[in-house]
């Protein structure tokens, strides 16, 4: 357990504001949150460390969605390696693995992109263009009219009275003009 908390120790702040790193650093949850609650400077530094973490996540989101990432190509559960054609001493075509400078086989890699991360990134960064659209409008595309429950009950009572009067007078219509 950490006994003394130093605000200028950025590594501790990142550890305190990240559950996995906090646990790895041996910092108890109670201690970390206690300092955050009671020390305003520590809270501000904590929030800054959290924002740094979010910035790193945003960079990773961009990288995986836009730049992409490589994965080894597999065939029937086995990694495929680069090969080159060569001719043996008898002139027959043969294949051999391509080796890196350390003598290791070079895997064939494919570049992948995360479409969901790209979509998420665009929705967050350009909400007006790519965000989910939800628009509630009133009659003719205008603003919604807000009516409180008392006004609604009074309007309903008035419409019911008009409908009853018409029925009592023997007027047989569809009452569509009351809507």
Secondary structure as UniProt FT lines:
FT   TURN            7..8
FT   HELIX           10..17
FT   HELIX           19..24
FT   TURN            25..26
FT   HELIX           29..38
FT   HELIX           40..62
FT   HELIX           63..67
FT   STRAND          69..72
FT   STRAND          74..75
FT   TURN            76..77
FT   STRAND          78..79
FT   STRAND          83..87
FT   TURN            89..90
FT   STRAND          93..97
FT   TURN            101..102
FT   STRAND          109..112
FT   HELIX           115..125
FT   HELIX           127..130
FT   HELIX           139..141
FT   HELIX           149..168
FT   TURN            169..170
FT   HELIX           176..178
//
